[in-house]
């Protein structure tokens, strides 16, 4: 397949590099130090030798693409229109961002039929320009067409990912997964940031608060029409119990380092949708106010 990767951080670097190693035609869209490293040195996954890759400054430099993997962090929604302005004809945007608003924002630009909402699971770390590390645990991408329609290109992309070592799941109810991922990563990230503590502390000493945050997300999801299962919160808490005790979220690490974070894209999105639908999101409101 012909694939363009927008954003060469943790997810974009690992997914794009894995697909390139599997023999697919991958082009990375990057700028600054990342562009320079990709062109001069290549992409480094874990401790392997750098992988030679093709890197360009913008999508307009790529003539023919099947899938554009949108892997930039959800901190620059205001720049989405600029990034996708030159989307190649016929290309579909596969969304990986941790934000329940992200697929809708992309659809406003390119239309629903050219958007695959999606969910990445895996603890990847961007350790420097053109460098990504992954040291075990789940690695998957669940995605699907907006209305659950059959899409041959989506099936081909799923096969490409699986062949590259990334477990791909095609779903006809993808927004259920989008919201269940938000139930974990948004609550984990916000509470971990406020407490300055890893997941092991949150699921023990702060278990009630963690569950309360998840229950708010579940209520907002159902208010928007997403049919979450009754046991969604229980399953998400069980998932948190299985993850490494020392895990932290990228939002938490970014806030601690003073970098731009996904606070507004994740927590702010739950607040906005909750307020719109009249749901109680007081815990999200509290953490958002503290963390800003």
C-alpha positions in Angstrom: 0.0 0.0 0.0 0.9 3.6 -0.4 0.8 5.3 3.0 1.6 8.8 4.2 2.3 9.5 7.9 1.4 12.9 9.4 3.4 13.2 12.6 6.5 11.2 13.3 6.2 10.9 17.1 5.6 7.7 19.1 2.6 6.3 17.1 3.5 7.7 13.7 7.1 6.6 14.0 6.4 3.1 15.1 3.4 2.4 12.8 5.1 4.0 9.8 8.4 2.4 10.4 6.8 -1.1 10.9 4.9 -0.7 7.7 8.0 0.4 5.8 9.9 -2.6 7.1 7.1 -4.8 5.9 7.6 -3.5 2.4 4.9 -0.9 2.0 5.5 2.5 0.3 5.6 4.9 3.3 6.2 8.6 3.2 6.6 10.7 6.3 5.5 14.3 6.5 7.7 16.1 9.0 9.5 19.4 9.7 12.4 20.8 11.7 14.8 18.4 13.4 12.6 15.4 12.7 12.7 16.0 9.0 16.5 16.5 9.1 17.1 13.3 11.1 14.8 11.2 8.9 16.6 12.5 5.7 20.1 12.3 7.0 20.0 9.3 9.4 16.7 7.5 9.0 14.1 6.3 11.5 15.3 4.4 14.6 13.0 1.9 16.2 14.3 0.7 19.6 18.0 -0.1 19.3 17.9 -1.3 15.7 20.0 0.3 12.9 18.3 3.4 11.4 15.8 2.6 8.7 16.2 4.7 5.5 12.8 6.4 4.8 11.3 9.0 2.5 10.4 12.3 4.3 8.7 15.4 2.8 7.5 18.7 4.2 3.9 18.6 3.2 1.2 16.3 1.7 1.3 18.4 -1.6 4.7 16.7 -2.4 3.0 13.3 -2.6 1.1 12.4 -5.7 -0.6 9.1 -4.9 -1.6 7.8 -1.5 -4.1 5.2 -0.3 -4.1 6.1 3.4 -3.0 9.1 5.4 -2.2 8.1 8.9 -3.0 11.1 11.1 -0.6 10.6 14.0 0.1 14.2 15.2 -0.8 14.8 18.8 -4.2 16.3 19.4 -2.7 19.6 20.4 -2.9 21.4 17.1 -6.5 21.0 16.0 -6.4 24.6 14.7 -3.8 23.4 12.1 -5.7 20.4 10.9 -7.2 22.3 7.9 -3.7 23.4 6.9 -2.2 19.9 7.3 -5.0 18.2 5.3 -5.5 20.9 2.6 -3.6 18.9 0.0 -5.0 15.5 0.8 -4.4 13.4 -2.4 -7.5 12.5 -4.3 -9.0 9.2 -3.2 -6.9 9.0 0.0 -8.6 8.2 3.3 -7.5 9.7 6.7 -7.0 7.1 9.4 -7.3 8.9 12.8 -5.2 7.8 15.7 -5.6 10.8 18.0 -6.7 10.5 21.6 -9.7 12.8 21.4 -13.4 12.0 21.0 -13.7 15.2 19.0 -10.8 14.4 16.5 -12.8 12.3 14.0 -15.5 15.0 13.8 -13.0 17.8 13.3 -11.3 15.9 10.5 -14.7 15.1 8.9 -15.5 18.8 8.8 -12.5 19.2 6.5 -12.6 16.1 4.3 -16.1 14.7 4.7 -17.1 11.6 6.7 -16.6 9.1 3.8 -12.9 9.9 3.8 -12.4 9.4 7.6 -11.7 6.3 9.6 -12.1 6.9 13.3 -9.6 4.8 15.1 -8.0 3.7 18.4 -4.3 2.9 19.1 -3.4 0.8 22.0 0.2 0.4 23.1 2.8 2.2 25.3 5.2 3.8 22.8 7.8 6.5 23.7 9.1 9.2 21.4 12.7 9.5 22.6 14.0 12.1 20.2 13.7 13.2 16.6 13.3 10.1 14.4 13.6 7.8 17.5 10.8 5.6 18.9 10.8 2.9 21.5 8.3 0.1 22.3 9.1 -2.5 24.9 6.3 -5.0 25.0 2.6 -5.0 25.9 -0.4 -4.6 23.6 0.0 -3.1 20.2 -3.1 -2.7 18.1 -5.2 -0.4 15.9 -9.0 -0.6 15.9 -10.7 1.4 13.1 -13.6 1.5 10.7 -15.7 3.5 8.3 -17.8 6.2 9.9 -21.1 4.4 9.5 -19.7 0.9 9.7 -19.9 0.3 5.9 -17.7 -2.3 4.2 -14.6 -0.7 2.8 -12.2 -2.8 0.7 -9.3 -0.3 1.3 -9.9 -0.5 5.0 -9.6 -4.3 4.9 -6.4 -4.0 2.8 -4.9 -1.6 5.4 -5.9 -3.9 8.2 -4.0 -6.7 6.5 -1.0 -4.5 5.9 -0.9 -3.5 9.6 -1.2 -7.1 10.8 1.6 -8.2 8.4 3.7 -5.4 10.0 3.2 -6.8 13.5 0.3 -4.4 14.5 -2.9 -6.2 15.4 -5.6 -4.6 13.4 -9.3 -4.8 14.1 -12.0 -3.6 11.7 -15.1 -2.5 13.6 -18.5 -1.5 12.4 -19.1 0.2 15.8 -15.8 2.1 16.0 -17.1 5.0 18.0 -17.7 2.5 20.9 -14.0 1.8 20.9 -13.1 5.5 20.5 -15.1 6.3 23.7 -13.9 3.3 25.6 -10.3 4.3 24.9 -11.1 7.8 26.1 -12.5 6.3 29.2 -9.1 4.9 30.0 -6.6 7.3 28.6 -8.3 10.6 29.4 -9.1 9.7 33.0 -5.7 8.0 33.5 -3.9 11.1 32.1 -5.9 13.7 33.9 -5.8 12.1 37.3 -2.2 11.0 37.0 -1.2 14.6 36.0 -3.0 16.0 39.0 -1.6 13.5 41.5 1.9 13.4 39.9 1.7 9.6 40.2 1.7 6.5 37.9 -1.1 4.1 37.2 -0.4 1.8 40.1 -1.1 4.7 42.6 -4.3 5.7 40.7 -5.9 2.3 40.7 -5.2 1.7 44.4 -5.1 4.9 46.5 -7.2 6.9 44.1 -9.4 4.1 42.7 -12.7 5.8 43.6 -11.7 9.0 41.7 -10.4 7.0 38.7 -13.7 5.1 38.5 -15.7 8.3 39.0 -14.0 9.9 36.1 -14.7 6.9 33.9 -18.3 6.9 34.9 -18.6 10.6 33.7 -17.1 9.6 30.3 -19.5 6.7 30.0 -22.5 9.0 30.7 -21.4 11.5 28.1 -20.8 8.8 25.5 -24.3 7.5 26.0 -25.8 11.0 25.9 -24.2 11.5 22.4 -25.8 8.3 21.2 -22.8 5.9 21.5 -24.2 2.5 22.7 -21.6 1.6 25.4 -22.2 -1.7 27.1 -23.3 -1.7 30.7 -20.1 -3.2 31.9 -17.8 -0.7 30.0 -16.5 0.9 33.2 -15.9 -2.4 34.9 -14.0 -3.7 31.8 -11.9 -0.5 31.6 -11.0 -0.7 35.3 -10.0 -4.3 34.8 -7.8 -3.2 31.9 -6.2 -0.6 34.1 -5.5 -3.3 36.6 -3.6 -5.3 34.0 -1.3 -2.5 32.8 2.2 -1.9 34.3 2.0 -0.2 37.7 4.6 2.4 36.6 2.8 3.5 33.5 2.2 7.2 32.8 0.3 8.8 30.0 1.8 11.0 27.3 -0.5 13.8 28.5 1.0 13.5 32.0 4.6 13.4 30.7 4.0 16.5 28.5 2.4 18.5 31.3 5.2 17.6 33.7 7.8 18.7 31.2 5.9 22.0 30.4 5.2 20.9 26.8 2.0 21.4 24.8 -0.4 18.6 25.9 -3.7 17.0 24.9 -5.4 18.4 28.0 -8.0 20.4 26.1 -8.4 17.8 23.3 -9.1 15.0 25.8 -10.5 16.5 29.1 -11.8 19.6 27.5 -13.7 17.6 24.9 -15.5 15.6 27.6 -16.4 18.8 29.4 -17.8 20.5 26.3 -19.8 17.5 25.2 -21.0 16.8 28.8 -22.1 20.4 29.2 -23.9 20.4 25.8 -25.8 17.3 26.7 -26.5 18.3 30.3 -24.4 15.6 31.9 -22.5 16.0 35.3 -18.8 16.3 34.5 -17.7 17.9 37.7 -14.6 15.7 38.2 -13.3 16.6 34.7 -14.1 20.2 35.3 -12.1 20.2 38.5 -9.1 18.5 37.0 -9.2 20.7 34.0 -9.2 23.8 36.1 -6.4 22.6 38.3 -4.2 21.4 35.4 -4.6 24.6 33.3 
